[in-house]
Structure formats: structure tokens, C-alpha cells
């Protein structure tokens, strides 16, 4: 037999920096029953050492052949294979394999048949590893391997490793489940393995530096090793890693020596020209290189070298290893910066034509062409804003400024949207005004619509809202609908602003329909920001209409969509939580309301929006009150109003806050605090006559003036007074029901309660019934009927009333305090009560103060009402 160097058949040793890969070893073991095991990846991914580790740790013996270009000859190949088998202890001295030798001429079928028979005669199974099998290309050599695969001796497990797939029936073997394969993605080092290799190379990196090393090398084993060797004596590892690229001398030498030097010149030129793109679609490769065979060339490079890897759903895009691509990009610039810039422009326009604005803008930024950036902003700003691709827009605006791009109205309008996304409405208004000072593009319908929409979204008082032509761009049309919806919800007519009453009720359904249509567009086109905005506005519209269930559903969907896109802390998400918290409150679900409000208050994006903070604190205060923490809840409501100060807030929110605080103050027996809550609406000039009437009626009722209470709400009930939210009318009917009951008119009380239930049921409005007095609670029991929807709703109200009662803190009164409380419910004064109980007046006063403190009230009437409410008095 011809001499074969021992180094060619020896299992390689493992260097000190070698990182064990147990998961990959298990993957190799799992292919024991497959016809072929294939390990295929570009240079430097650790194929040889992985297989060496696998062979050394296996109970199953094996033979290894390290192939080179000269082995692409049948006689040399099989001579080396026989030499490796002869060195394997599992091959007995009597085996024919030790005496076989290929003929001096062509290796014929007789030899191959004899080889397979000799392998079949082995007493134990062995592994046969052919490393660097990409060198085997000739038809004669591959013919022998195909015969071995077809014969598939039961005693041999064939393993091929190389930089590309050999011309063997790989696809057929894969289809027949006869292939075990490890490729580039599997061979990449994980972040943890990167850290181990860096340590074994003598580097001590922080977790952040290790993550950066892994990101820069993309888990390429050779890249990690080369970087780690350079890092050992580097004073500032993070700075080195930030700039680490394929142009580093050791990396460049490796890439040129081991990879690029083996390629034809036209292939190297093609890779340089297309290196500006990652990933690289085949059509773009043709556009940049001018080669109509780009798709075929990329497929060839993948097959023959493994330098590019097909990706994408249809495998029509290719990726080049990161350090290789950075080296090629540097080489491209060395061949001519102007050429590189022109390629970036062509790539930007190609991506734009494909509807991929992020990629287009990225290439335009690298090109540094202000005119191209302006062109792309005109074409794609609305799309990018609506998707939430704000970072690329920020970079584009900054680049336009640095490149001294001519004034353009689109830029300040885009900046206004970015500021809105950060919650800075005042700065956004300033950008809208700046856009108005730029005349360029004044005749552009798209610009006019975009400007009017932006004005509406920023609540600009001088908004130009006459531009309502239907845009040809569906995204701009949907954004314009959101702008109109914002104006309709937050302002009457054409006046925008948060203090307005909003659209009339007969316009709300039209607003909802337009927002629903915009939502469909947003979802169909993947416009995440627009989807969240539509859902928030739908929830807001429903809440203003009093529809708590619809408001809660839309707000929940908005929060979920924002979370899915990673916008949990956006201003719009916080506003959606406002709506959800208030809806849950009105649905008598204070635990959910409290949790939602506190999540919203943790959102850092609301710091510049006092109205949102105010709304969330209102919900939190009312929820605390409903959960039995009544003094704390009232304090939260009062502090929320104090913190708002003179800042603007939507009229409906101001009204809701006044109603919540007034009701809480009265239930705690504080008429002064209740009066302050009602006075704030008048001081702000909020048109809320109906709500002020309800608050006055509550005050009369709390002071035993049932007739005055009924008279106060009468104009609301007969249509003489207008209310803002429909919930006010439900409260008015409950006042009428309570007053009628107090006046002894039980039939009228029952009828009014039924009307209130009928108005509240479609709104899913439960809280007013949960807070209703003891007498109405008794009437509510009579309305419960499982056979009707209204009866079921009455049952829910009753359950909420009971839950509210159980949430109230237990009041522990002494026997004497209970006696005093019973006397307080009479008409006797404190002196008469003292005489009845045979104690001093001072003792009675002491007991009364103790009772007030335990009940959380400040007046005698409030103490009696609260005691009845908590079952302390019959």
C-alpha cells in the first residue's frame, strides 16, 4: 500500500481555547441510523475540532481522513481511506481491508465491491470521517462515494465535513430521512459559548462586552478567537469591539488567505459590489452588479463555498457572514468611494420600489444624499410613522440637518409626529407652526392632508381642518381618519383642544365607523402605531358615549397591540389604560381599575402630560375608595385635582373627576369637600349643567332633603337640561328613585329604578348601583330575574353592591357605642341621649367621636347612613 502520512489519518488534538459543544455532540449521536452525516459550513466554524471531540469521546471506534485537493483522485482517496481504517483498532489483523490496495489505473467497480464486502465483514461498527470533503469534485471520485452510500454497509457510519455540499444525492437522502446534517446556524457559537472561548483565550470581559463580541462576530468561531486574541492586552475592550470589523488585520488576513483567494476574480468582484446589502435579494444583486445570472451565481457560491447562505421564506435572499461582509464593504470603498455611494443610491431606490422603506432609508442615509432623503421622506414618512419605525425617521431628519438639506415642510411635520410619540404635544405644535412657514410643496394634496392631520393630532387651536379630500394612499387616508376622529372626540366643530365637549352624540357613530375602517387598514398593512391609535380612539369614543363594555374591549386591544410591538410605555398606551381603568371602575371592578391605573402611572411617557396623569389618578383614587380604603381614596382624588392645577384636561375627564370626588366626599360626610369638587367645574367654565345638577341633588339627599333632590334632577329627566356622559342620566334616575322611596312613594321609586336599569344595562354601567343607598338595594332585589337580560343585569348590580359592602373595613363598636349609635338614629339631641343612657354629655361626645372615627365620617347623618349601609343598624 502507498505511504500515507500519519498526520492525515490522526484525530486532531484540541487546543486550550476549544469550547465543548455537548448539544452538537448529541445532534451527531442522533444520526447513528442515517445513511450519511453531513457537517457543512464556511471556514472557521470549528467543524474539524467538533468532529475530533466527537471521535475522542465516543465508545464507537472510528477512522479519520483529512482531505486536500490532491485527494480528488480515486486512487489517492481510497488509499488514504484504507490507511485510516488500518490504523483503527476495530479493524482486526485478519481483515481484508489491511491487504487491499487500489489498482494503479482507474479504480473500478471490482475494487468498490470488494471494499464494501470487507467493510460488511467487520466485527463492530465504526465511524468513517472524511474531513474537508469539499475538495472531492471529480466524477470518478464522487462515483465511488455514491456507490458506498447506495451500499450502506451496516458496519460503517459515513461522515462528511466540508465548506460546501459535495455533489451527492443530498436532497434525496434528506427526503428519505437518511441525512443527519449540521450547518452554519447550528455551528455558530451561542453567547454563553462565546464567553467561554473569550475566557479561555485569556480575555476577561464584562457581560455587556461579551454580548458585543458575540454580536460583532455573529458566533463565528474564528472571528471570536481572532477578536479575543487582540483583546487580551487592550485597555478598552468595549471601544475595540464597537469598531471591530473584517478590516482588522488578523481577520482580513484570514479571510483573504483562507477564503477569498480561492475564488475567481469575477466572484470576488461580485461579492464586493453586493456587500452593501444584508440580506441580499437576488433581484437587487442583479441591479447592483449588472449580472443577469446573479441568482445562479449566488446559488453556486452557497453550494461551492458556503460564504453566502440562502434565507427568507422563498430562499431568494442571501446573507454573508458579518465580518466577511464588513471586509468586502471596506474593499469596495478602496476601489472607489463614488462607486460605493452610487451603489447605495441604487439600492435605496430599489428597496423603495419594492415597498421596503426602512431598507431604502437606511441605504439613503449611508449614501448621504439630502435630495434622496427628502424624496424618500415624501414617499414614505406617513408609512413609517404609522408603523412605528421612528428611529429611522429620527436618523433621516438628523442627516438632513447635517447635510444642509433645503427647507421642506415635511420634515417639521414628521418631527411633530415623533414628538407626539414621546408625549410632547407642545413641542409638536411648535413644529406644526414651523411647517406653516415653509412654502415648498404648497400645492401638494398629500402634504396638505398630512399637515391638516398633524394639526388635528396635536390639538392645534388654529388647525386647518378644511382639507378632507380622500388621499390615494390608503395609509395616509387611515391616518387622516385618525386625525378627524381626534378632532371629533376632543373638540366641537372645527375647534380642537382638550377642553372642548367633543362631537355631538349623533356624530359619535359616524366617528366610530370611520375609525373602524381605519383600523382595518392598519391591521391589513401592518401599521402598528396606527392600530394602537385607532383602538385607543375607539375606546375613548365608546367611553364618552358611556358604553363601558365597548370602551374596555377597545382599550384592552390597544394595550395588547402595543405590548406586542414593544410599546408598553408609549403615551398612547397610557391613554388606553386611562380608558380601561375608568371603564373597569364603572363596571364595578375596582381591583382591575386600580391595577390598570397603577400600571399607567408607572409609564414614564406620561410625565409631560398632566391630563393623563390626572385621569389615571382619578381612577386610582375612586378604585381605592370602592375597595374600602375610603379616606385614602378621597385624598387621592383631591390631590389629583390639586396637582392638575391650571393645566388643560378634556372636559369629560374634568366632569368625571368632579363626580367621583363629590360622591366620595358625601359618602364620608364631608359637605365642604363635596362643594369644592362641584365648584371646580364652574371655575373652569366647563359646560356641565346636568352633572352639577346631579351633584346638588346628591347633596340634598345626603342632608335628608329628598323633595329638593328630586326637584333638582327633574329638568334632567324631562330633557330640560343636557348632560355630557349618558351615565349622568342613570345617576339622576337613581336620585329620583331614592327620593321617591324616602317620600314613601314606593311605586315611583320602583319605576325610576327600572328606568335606571334599562338605561344602564346596554352601557354595562354598574358602579352607581353598587353605591346606591340601603333602600334602593332592597328594591334592586325585586328586579333580579334570571330569565330576562335586565334581570340578569340587576343580579350583577346586586352582586357588586354586596361585594362593595364586604370590601368595607369591619367596624368594631363597643356595646356602649352601639347604644349611642342607636340613639343617634333618633331625633334626640346629645343631652337627651345622655339622659336616656344615664351618662354625662361629655361621655356621649366621646363615644360619638369614636363612632365617627371608626365609620370614617364627620356628621351625624353620615354616621347613621353609613351604619345602615354596613348593617350596624336595623
Secondary structure, DSSP 8 states (H G I E B T S, - for coil): -----HHHHS-----TT----HHHHHHHHTTTTSSEEEEE--TTS-HHHHHHHHHHT-SS-EEEEE--GGG-SHHHHHHHHHHHHHT-TTS-TT-GGGT----SS---HHHHHHHHHHHHT-SS-EEEEEETGGG--SHHHHHHHHHHHHH--TTEEEEEEESS--SS-HHHHHHTT-EEEE-HHHHS--HHHHHHHHHHTT----HHHHHHHHHHHTT-HHHHHHHHHHHTT-S-HHHHHHH--TTSHHHHHHHHHHTGGGS-HHHHHHHHHHTT-SSEEHHHHHHHH--TTHHHHHHHHHHHT-SEEEESTTS-EEEE-HHHHHHHHHHHHHT-HHHHHHHHHHHHHHHHHTT-HHHHHHHHHHHT-HHHHHHHHHHHHHHHHHHT-HHHHHHHHHHHHHTT----HHHHHHHHHHHHHTT-HHHHHHHHHHHHT--TTTT-HHHHHHHHHHHHHTT-TT---------SSHHHHHHHHHHHHHHHHHSSTT---TTS--S-HHHHHHHHHHHHHHHHHHHHHT-HHHHHHHHHHHHHHHHHTT-HHHHHHHHHHHHHHHHHTT-TTSHHHHHHHHHHHHHHHHTT-HHHHHHHHHHHHT-GGGTT-HHHHHHHHHHHHHHHHHTT-HHHHHHHHHHHHHHHTT----HHHHHHHHHHHHHHHHHTT-HHHHHHHHHHHHHHT---HHHHHHHHHHHHHHTT-HHHHHHHHHHHHTTSS--SSTHHHHHHHHHHHHHHHHTT-HHHHHHHHHHHHHHHHTTT--HHHHTS-HHHHHHHHHH--TTSHHHHHHHHHHHHHHHHHHHS------HHHHHHHHHHTSS--HHHHHHHHTS-HHHHHHHHHHHHHHHT-SSHHHHHHHHHHTTS--
